[in-house]
Amino acid sequence: MFSTMPGSEELAEQFGDDDDVLNEVEVNGNWTPQEKALHEARLKAKAKLLLRRTSSRDSTRESLSEASGEPGADPTSPKGKINGNDRKSRMGKGRGLPKKGQRLSQPHSVDPNYDESSQGDTVYATVVPELELGELEKAVNPIVQEYFEHGDTREVQALLKELNLGANRFEFSSLAVSLALEGKASHRELTSRLLSDLVGRVLSEADMGRAFDKMLKDLPDLILDTPEAPQMLGQFIARAIADHALPMDFLDRYKGKVDCEHARAALDRAAVLLSMKREIVRLDNVWGVGGGQRPVRHLVKEMNLLLKEYLISGDVSEAERCLRDLEVPHFHHELVYEAVIMVLESTGESAVQMMVKLLKAFWETGLITLDQMNRGFRRVFDELPDICLDVPHAHTIMETFVDLCFTETVITKQLRDACPSRGRKRFVSEGDGGLIKQ
């Protein structure tokens, strides 16, 4: 006996080859019990196979006749062919669902009925997600800091257009002004120019108004880091109105509606500046001019005024602050030169001591470098012969001042040795012929 019964199709195939052999064995009457059982099993399998084929054909005819509306349609005829896109099973089984991976609702280029022109134009676009407030701050801070270095407003515009600022675009102006409040005067000037250039291109006047409204509300927090924030914000507002970055009626919106004293101080500052400059289109000098953009004559005048105020007040810290505000570290040798000239033209000892103290403070804080200190002194050394025409004792005063500076470690030994000296001239006795000897 076999452990498994072969399939009906395999048995049917075997019948065609073995029927003659089995009939011959039956005629001879030589059947064994095993052969007889095998023969009966094959007959049963063959009967089941024929029955299954007959039922399958009947169900196929019924499904085709229902689909075509004609009873008994021949499946081999052209009318009886099954549609390739028909959801019904060809075997009359299944739930009528589309095959896996098949989408019948949308035409595909493989479909012979697909018409590309009827599908419309295909548009490809890059979607940039809108930045949240925290992400916007992280993206804007480096842009503003780099702008303070290169000063190119067009580059900032290009970078902002690549970002999707969305409804928070007004936050850029408030962030830029906040960074400028903590920076230098030149940074505030650059920020005012940037805001003026961005209006109409990246930002609108309404966005700018929302930004300054927010900053007026945040003034109590801003003064913690920048005590002069109300006055500076007022200058920003005045400059923005003059540059047409803010609406002209911006100040009128707040009349009689401000309770915060800091916001009131900022608005009053803006109103005063606009009233003083009402005949001038732009408040270009509200922040002064950046150090590198100032004319040399103006810088010399500022340094002279700085030194004269110091000789009157004696306030080293105020003099240091004024020098830093000029933002011209490459021109500090002019301050050293002017300080030495004032010492040579002074009549008392107090000027000498005060200038030594001032230069020492600048040297120790690193405000004046070794190169700038040496250049200032050497300029005086080169001009000393001409200075002596107006100040006869210039050599003596110069030697005393240089020795004091060297003692206080303001200058180096090489610079002290480079100071020109003038030997004493004296008249000899009559026996020497009245000649002047060195």
Phi and psi in degrees as a GROMACS rama.xvg file:
@    title "Ramachandran Plot"
@    xaxis  label "Phi"
@    yaxis  label "Psi"
@TYPE xy
-90.1803  144.35  PHE-2
-70.3833  -31.4497  SER-3
-131.628  148.686  THR-4
-92.5773  130.065  MET-5
-65.8165  160.216  PRO-6
-65.1591  159.566  GLY-7
-63.1091  -37.3857  SER-8
-67.7858  -39.4436  GLU-9
-66.7755  -37.426  GLU-10
-67.0081  -37.6603  LEU-11
-64.5216  -37.9805  ALA-12
-66.5607  -34.6144  GLU-13
-72.7039  -26.2924  GLN-14
-62.4329  -39.1847  PHE-15
-61.8603  -29.5733  GLY-16
-93.3972  -27.8606  ASP-17
-105.163  -4.46387  ASP-18
-62.5898  -43.2894  ASP-19
-62.8668  -39.5846  ASP-20
-65.3248  -42.9289  VAL-21
-67.1622  -40.0927  LEU-22
-63.112  -38.4605  ASN-23
-66.0573  -38.6333  GLU-24
-67.5581  -35.9921  VAL-25
-68.0671  -39.217  GLU-26
-64.614  -39.8101  VAL-27
-72.7944  -15.2753  ASN-28
68.5877  29.5291  GLY-29
-105.8  30.3936  ASN-30
-73.6684  135.46  TRP-31
-93.3347  163.486  THR-32
-59.6623  -38.5021  PRO-33
-65.7484  -42.2351  GLN-34
-67.4809  -35.9692  GLU-35
-65.8001  -42.2852  LYS-36
-65.1497  -40.4503  ALA-37
-62.9367  -40.5438  LEU-38
-64.4757  -41.8615  HIS-39
-65.583  -39.1314  GLU-40
-64.112  -39.3183  ALA-41
-67.9506  -36.9794  ARG-42
-64.0569  -41.2018  LEU-43
-65.3461  -42.1116  LYS-44
-65.0941  -39.0831  ALA-45
-66.3298  -37.4727  LYS-46
-66.6779  -41.9639  ALA-47
-63.425  -39.7706  LYS-48
-63.9562  -43.0279  LEU-49
-65.1151  -38.207  LEU-50
-65.6339  -40.5376  LEU-51
-65.8319  -40.6186  ARG-52
-65.0284  -38.67  ARG-53
-66.2404  -43.8785  THR-54
-66.6854  -35.8392  SER-55
-65.4098  -41.8238  SER-56
-65.5514  -38.9495  ARG-57
-63.9186  -42.7143  ASP-58
-67.1356  -36.2449  SER-59
-65.5476  -42.0706  THR-60
-62.3842  -40.2109  ARG-61
-64.2459  -42.351  GLU-62
-66.9008  -38.3918  SER-63
-69.4545  -37.454  LEU-64
-67.7901  -36.1371  SER-65
-66.9896  -37.5058  GLU-66
-72.7059  -38.6157  ALA-67
-91.6991  -14.9033  SER-68
80.5979  1.58328  GLY-69
-114.784  123.422  GLU-70
-70.1068  139.402  PRO-71
69.3738  33.4573  GLY-72
-67.5904  142.825  ALA-73
-79.3804  121.731  ASP-74
-67.0498  -18.009  PRO-75
-85.831  -12.4541  THR-76
-77.9371  159.2  SER-77
-59.8719  -35.636  PRO-78
-70.5862  -24.7322  LYS-79
-91.7725  3.51097  GLY-80
-68.1203  142.833  LYS-81
-83.9239  133.862  ILE-82
-66.4049  132.496  ASN-83
-65.7032  -25.231  GLY-84
-95.8716  5.11233  ASN-85
-70.7028  135.236  ASP-86
-77.3626  -19.7722  ARG-87
-71.7848  145.282  LYS-88
-69.6083  139.281  SER-89
-69.1191  -21.8653  ARG-90
-94.0383  6.62036  MET-91
74.8897  15.9622  GLY-92
-123.083  168.906  LYS-93
97.2224  174.395  GLY-94
-96.8845  0.540839  ARG-95
79.9035  19.0183  GLY-96
-84.798  155.966  LEU-97
-65.107  155.285  PRO-98
-67.7821  160.605  LYS-99
-61.8716  127.619  LYS-100
85.4004  -0.932407  GLY-101
-97.4193  128.255  GLN-102
-117.859  107.813  ARG-103
-87.8719  -14.7938  LEU-104
-77.3322  -26.6483  SER-105
-115.446  131.712  GLN-106
-68.3792  151.533  PRO-107
-126.859  155.439  HIS-108
-63.455  -20.4636  SER-109
-75.6868  -25.6534  VAL-110
-65.4786  129.268  ASP-111
-63.5434  -22.1706  PRO-112
-89.5535  5.07836  ASN-113
-72.3483  129.13  TYR-114
-120.346  109.78  ASP-115
-65.1664  -35.2009  GLU-116
-67.1859  -26.7741  SER-117
-82.1888  -5.97865  SER-118
-86.1057  -8.33255  GLN-119
84.8071  177.042  GLY-120
-77.8519  140.495  ASP-121
-91.9897  124.062  THR-122
-114.986  127.316  VAL-123
-109.244  128.472  TYR-124
-142.597  144.761  ALA-125
-91.9851  121.928  THR-126
-97.0351  118.49  VAL-127
-101.32  120.922  VAL-128
-66.3654  148.833  PRO-129
-70.1415  136.956  GLU-130
-78.0396  135.563  LEU-131
-75.7922  170.086  GLU-132
-61.6547  -43.5846  LEU-133
-64.7694  -41.5306  GLY-134
-67.4498  -34.4679  GLU-135
-64.5166  -41.3723  LEU-136
-63.2271  -41.4028  GLU-137
-66.1229  -32.6844  LYS-138
-79.8374  -32.4321  ALA-139
-81.5865  -38.1807  VAL-140
-54.7144  -51.0377  ASN-141
-64.7694  -31.2142  PRO-142
-64.3217  -43.9873  ILE-143
-69.483  -41.764  VAL-144
-62.5036  -41.3189  GLN-145
-67.8325  -33.805  GLU-146
-63.8115  -35.1873  TYR-147
-62.434  -22.4764  PHE-148
-87.8054  -44.4748  GLU-149
-100.493  -26.208  HIS-150
70.0408  20.5952  GLY-151
-97.7034  106.753  ASP-152
-69.9066  -28.7444  THR-153
-66.4119  -35.7551  ARG-154
-66.3423  -38.1306  GLU-155
-64.549  -41.8238  VAL-156
-59.3747  -44.4182  GLN-157
-63.4684  -39.8629  ALA-158
-68.7249  -37.7874  LEU-159
-69.9929  -33.26  LEU-160
-68.2175  -23.3003  LYS-161
-77.5596  -16.4254  GLU-162
-97.4382  147.345  LEU-163
-97.4164  88.3238  ASN-164
-72.8519  -28.3295  LEU-165
63.6175  -142.148  GLY-166
-72.2994  -12.3226  ALA-167
-96.561  19.3561  ASN-168
-64.4097  -26.8951  ARG-169
-66.1012  -21.1384  PHE-170
-64.1889  -24.2522  GLU-171
-61.0169  -44.3077  PHE-172
-63.2925  -44.7244  SER-173
-65.5074  -37.7912  SER-174
-67.1461  -41.402  LEU-175
-63.6533  -43.0487  ALA-176
-66.5513  -39.0491  VAL-177
-61.4369  -41.914  SER-178
-66.5502  -36.3184  LEU-179
-69.3243  -32.932  ALA-180
-62.0392  -32.2883  LEU-181
-87.0592  -6.71972  GLU-182
-99.7113  -151.49  GLY-183
-94.8498  173.54  LYS-184
-63.6681  -36.3252  ALA-185
-65.2513  -33.3951  SER-186
-66.4654  -37.6837  HIS-187
-68.9884  -36.3086  ARG-188
-64.5787  -43.3199  GLU-189
-64.18  -37.4387  LEU-190
-66.4179  -40.0228  THR-191
-62.8444  -40.337  SER-192
-65.5089  -39.6913  ARG-193
-63.9772  -44.9742  LEU-194
-62.053  -38.8692  LEU-195
-64.976  -38.8734  SER-196
-76.5861  -25.5379  ASP-197
-79.9463  -25.5353  LEU-198
-67.2128  129.194  VAL-199
90.6052  -12.6021  GLY-200
-113.585  -53.7255  ARG-201
-114.816  -37.1463  VAL-202
-117.8  160.585  LEU-203
-111.934  170.352  SER-204
-63.2388  -33.5705  GLU-205
-64.856  -40.8292  ALA-206
-62.444  -40.9696  ASP-207
-66.0221  -39.7604  MET-208
-62.9855  -41.5974  GLY-209
-63.0468  -37.1687  ARG-210
-64.5112  -45.3358  ALA-211
-73.3324  -30.3513  PHE-212
-60.3343  -43.1959  ASP-213
-64.607  -40.6541  LYS-214
-69.7379  -34.3371  MET-215
-63.6706  -36.1715  LEU-216
-71.9609  -29.5222  LYS-217
-89.5681  4.18601  ASP-218
-58.4623  -39.111  LEU-219
-57.251  -30.1141  PRO-220
-83.9498  -33.6533  ASP-221
-68.0389  -33.4262  LEU-222
-70.8642  -14.5479  ILE-223
-65.2622  -37.2458  LEU-224
-95.361  -31.0614  ASP-225
-130.65  96.0026  THR-226
-59.4661  -27.6145  PRO-227
-88.1074  15.2845  GLU-228
-58.0165  -41.8374  ALA-229
-59.7155  -44.9378  PRO-230
-66.7396  -41.4121  GLN-231
-66.062  -41.5789  MET-232
-64.7931  -35.9163  LEU-233
-62.2281  -38.1581  GLY-234
-68.3575  -37.1647  GLN-235
-62.0591  -43.0128  PHE-236
-64.0999  -45.2625  ILE-237
-61.9044  -43.2565  ALA-238
-65.6992  -40.76  ARG-239
-65.8111  -38.7057  ALA-240
-66.7235  -41.5056  ILE-241
-65.4717  -31.6202  ALA-242
-87.2546  3.6664  ASP-243
64.0112  27.1317  HIS-244
-86.6458  -24.7985  ALA-245
-115.11  151.005  LEU-246
-61.4375  150.001  PRO-247
-66.7692  -24.2185  MET-248
-94.8766  19.051  ASP-249
-60.8392  -44.144  PHE-250
-69.4109  -32.2231  LEU-251
-66.0002  -24.6638  ASP-252
-65.7689  -24.7872  ARG-253
-100.316  -0.482844  TYR-254
-62.9116  120.489  LYS-255
72.951  11.2845  GLY-256
-122.649  10.3439  LYS-257
-107.482  123.934  VAL-258
-102.634  -28.4293  ASP-259
-74.9522  128.121  CYS-260
-67.167  -31.6955  GLU-261
-70.008  -42.2371  HIS-262
-64.8721  -37.8055  ALA-263
-64.712  -37.9974  ARG-264
-65.3501  -39.4975  ALA-265
-65.8866  -43.5636  ALA-266
-67.8345  -36.4089  LEU-267
-65.3164  -39.3893  ASP-268
-62.283  -43.2431  ARG-269
-64.2279  -41.4242  ALA-270
-64.5509  -39.4843  ALA-271
-64.6801  -44.3311  VAL-272
-64.3801  -40.4371  LEU-273
-69.0209  -34.1262  LEU-274
-71.0542  -33.5251  SER-275
-72.2612  -32.667  MET-276
-110.924  28.5548  LYS-277
-66.5238  -21.0228  ARG-278
-92.61  -1.35106  GLU-279
-109.374  133.144  ILE-280
-67.4434  -42.8743  VAL-281
-123.952  144.299  ARG-282
-93.7368  69.1632  LEU-283
-67.9459  -26.0625  ASP-284
-102.511  17.2605  ASN-285
-64.9152  -29.774  VAL-286
-106.38  4.44814  TRP-287
78.3119  -173.196  GLY-288
-110.324  140.588  VAL-289
-56.7475  146.642  GLY-290
-50.6942  -49.276  GLY-291
-69.4792  -13.9127  GLY-292
-98.1191  -6.09614  GLN-293
-79.1104  144.416  ARG-294
-69.7112  152.43  PRO-295
-60.8986  -39.8634  VAL-296
-60.2634  -39.3483  ARG-297
-67.7576  -40.189  HIS-298
-64.538  -40.5615  LEU-299
-62.3964  -41.0678  VAL-300
-64.5415  -41.2189  LYS-301
-63.9559  -40.3508  GLU-302
-69.5798  -37.4279  MET-303
-62.289  -43.211  ASN-304
-64.8163  -38.9682  LEU-305
-59.6412  -46.8041  LEU-306
-67.9442  -38.6423  LEU-307
-66.5153  -40.8645  LYS-308
-65.5096  -34.6929  GLU-309
-67.5998  -41.346  TYR-310
-63.57  -25.737  LEU-311
-84.8116  -44.9447  ILE-312
-91.8813  -33.8281  SER-313
74.8648  14.4759  GLY-314
-88.6146  103.346  ASP-315
-68.7312  -40.6261  VAL-316
-64.3825  -38.3124  SER-317
-66.9009  -39.0761  GLU-318
-64.8101  -39.0433  ALA-319
-65.0424  -42.3516  GLU-320
-62.7898  -42.3342  ARG-321
-64.1774  -38.5301  CYS-322
-68.4042  -38.1916  LEU-323
-65.8974  -37.5567  ARG-324
-65.0436  -25.4618  ASP-325
-67.8018  -28.279  LEU-326
56.7115  47.6788  GLU-327
-132.727  65.5997  VAL-328
-61.5012  -25.2855  PRO-329
-75.8799  -8.40872  HIS-330
-115.93  15.6059  PHE-331
-69.2378  -18.8736  HIS-332
-63.1703  -25.2364  HIS-333
-67.5124  -37.1583  GLU-334
-63.3777  -43.4784  LEU-335
-61.9681  -43.9118  VAL-336
-60.5334  -48.6069  TYR-337
-65.4587  -35.529  GLU-338
-64.3423  -43.7253  ALA-339
-66.7432  -38.9897  VAL-340
-63.2048  -40.2421  ILE-341
-63.1423  -37.2773  MET-342
-64.3171  -43.4838  VAL-343
-66.1878  -32.4331  LEU-344
-90.1405  -4.35674  GLU-345
-77.9781  163.009  SER-346
-110.892  -11.4424  THR-347
-119.947  171.637  GLY-348
-80.1077  -20.0817  GLU-349
-64.1867  -37.9018  SER-350
-63.3369  -38.0645  ALA-351
-63.4506  -47.8745  VAL-352
-65.136  -40.9261  GLN-353
-67.597  -38.299  MET-354
-70.1512  -36.1514  MET-355
-62.3946  -42.7381  VAL-356
-62.6072  -42.1264  LYS-357
-66.2263  -47.6735  LEU-358
-64.1331  -34.4252  LEU-359
-65.339  -41.3049  LYS-360
-64.5282  -43.2403  ALA-361
-64.4064  -36.542  PHE-362
-69.783  -42.6163  TRP-363
-69.7476  -34.2514  GLU-364
-80.7771  -8.53105  THR-365
80.516  7.99222  GLY-366
-66.3549  -38.3158  LEU-367
-110.993  124.068  ILE-368
-83.6858  170.477  THR-369
-62.0203  -40.9095  LEU-370
-63.8167  -44.204  ASP-371
-67.2689  -36.9228  GLN-372
-64.8602  -46.4663  MET-373
-64.0066  -41.2279  ASN-374
-63.5822  -40.1466  ARG-375
-63.6162  -45.6674  GLY-376
-67.5091  -41.471  PHE-377
-67.1529  -30.8724  ARG-378
-62.4105  -40.0236  ARG-379
-68.2241  -40.6186  VAL-380
-57.462  -42.527  PHE-381
-68.7309  -30.206  ASP-382
-97.8035  2.71569  GLU-383
-58.5108  -40.3454  LEU-384
-59.7743  -38.2329  PRO-385
-73.0937  -34.0032  ASP-386
-66.5246  -33.5135  ILE-387
-63.932  -21.0043  CYS-388
-67.2077  -32.7454  LEU-389
-96.1411  -29.6567  ASP-390
-124.075  95.33  VAL-391
-59.7236  -32.4104  PRO-392
-95.3443  24.1641  HIS-393
-61.589  -39.1664  ALA-394
-62.0755  -44.1609  HIS-395
-65.3571  -44.2411  THR-396
-64.3091  -38.4338  ILE-397
-64.6371  -43.6792  MET-398
-63.0971  -41.0112  GLU-399
-64.5093  -43.9032  THR-400
-66.1269  -40.9737  PHE-401
-65.1307  -39.7205  VAL-402
-63.8459  -40.8057  ASP-403
-65.0591  -40.5268  LEU-404
-65.3763  -38.1875  CYS-405
-68.5902  -37.8205  PHE-406
-63.2098  -36.6864  THR-407
-87.9436  11.2399  GLU-408
57.7536  33.5272  THR-409
-82.6662  -35.5075  VAL-410
-123.806  167.204  ILE-411
-89.5099  168.414  THR-412
-66.2231  -35.854  LYS-413
-63.5733  -38.5015  GLN-414
-70.553  -38.0377  LEU-415
-63.0777  -43.0238  ARG-416
-66.952  -22.8588  ASP-417
-80.0614  -6.92207  ALA-418
-66.9359  126.425  CYS-419
-68.9188  140.177  PRO-420
-119.113  149.844  SER-421
-122.293  120.682  ARG-422
-68.885  158.861  GLY-423
-74.1598  139.824  ARG-424
-105.801  133.763  LYS-425
-141.443  150.296  ARG-426
-86.2297  136.201  PHE-427
-90.1013  179.905  VAL-428
-70.9244  169.822  SER-429
-63.0066  -26.8935  GLU-430
-66.5142  -20.5558  GLY-431
-89.3453  2.51976  ASP-432
88.6157  10.7326  GLY-433
69.7899  20.6039  GLY-434
-80.8414  153.289  LEU-435
-88.8585  123.564  ILE-436
-107.369  146.802  LYS-437
